[in-house]
Amino acid sequence: MGALYWKISETAGIATSPARSAALEELRHSLQAEYAVLRRCVRVVDLEGPDEVVVAAEAFKSSTDPPFRAFKQLIDGDRTAPQRFEDAYEPFWNALARFVDVAKTAVRTP
């Protein structure tokens, strides 16, 4: 998802055109597919993971909501959406880093 977020940021900077609209729509489909994978992975963590990993996984999944909402608004032509998307990017990465750290610790703890 992070790689797609980078592409969204790049595409958002392109002047409005049919090519930009098509690229954003393609990214929307790709992002939805990646989110489906993320949801399945979080379900596995919910079922099998220790509580602290479950909490971090759920927080990570939730961190994808603000950028996706802003992305949909960007597609709809909201001129303030690109900044909201950028503002949501750092919390997304922080939640991912937190999940990875918590998961590593859980795996390494006997």
N, C-alpha and C positions, 0 to 999 in steps of 0.2 A: 504494500500500500504506500509505503514511503516513496518508492520510486515513481509511482503514479502521481503522488502529491507534487513531486518535483516537476513532472511533465505538465501538470495542471498550472502550476505557477508560471512556467515558461509560456504556455499557451494563452494564459490570461493576459499576458503582456502584448500579444499580437493584436493589431488593430482589428476591429470588428469587420468580419467578412464571412462569406459562405464557407471558406476553408477553415476559419477559426471555429465556426459553429459545428462543422463536421468533426473537427478534431476534439472538441469538447464533448460532443455526443459519444464519440468512440471511447474517450476516457471515462465517461460515465458508465458505459457498459463494462469496461475493464474493472473499474472500481467496485461496481456491484458484485462482479464475480469474485474479486479478492475478498470482499467483505463476507461473502458466503463461506469462503474457506476459513476466514478468521472466526466466524461464529461457530463453525464445526469444531475448530481447535479449542476454543474456549469451553465448549460443552464437554470435551474430553477432560480438560483441566478441572472443570466443575465436578466431574464424576470421580476423577482419580487423584487430583492434587491435594496437597495439604491446604489448610484454610488460608494461610497467608498468600499462597500462590493463586488460589482462587480469587481472592480479593484483588490482587494485582492484575490478574487476567481480565476480570470484569471492569476494572478501572481503565485498562488499556482499550478494551472494546468500546467503552463509553466515550473515550477520548476521540473516537472517530466521528462522533455525531456532529460537533460544531464545524469541523472542516467540510463534512459532507453537506450540511445545510447551506453553508456559504457557497459551496461549489454549485449546488442546485440553483441558488439565487444568481450566481454568476452566469449560468446557462440562460437564466430567464432575463438577463440584461441589467441586473442591479449593478449600478456603477460603484457602489460601496462594498460589494461582495468580495472583490479581490483582496482588499485590506483585511476584512474579517477572516478570509481564508488564511492569509499569511499569519494573522494573530493566533489562529488555532493550531498552527503548525508546531510551534514549540511545545505546547502542552501535550500534543500527540507524541512527540519524540520523548518527552520526559516520562510519560506513562509507559512507553515501550521500554525505555531504559530501566525503569523501576521494575517492570515485570521480569525482564531478563535477569536483573540482579537478584530478585527474590527467588526466581526459579533456580538459578545457579546455586544459591545458598541451600535451598531445599534439597537439591540433588546431591550436593556434596556433604550434607549433614547425615551422619549415620543414624 
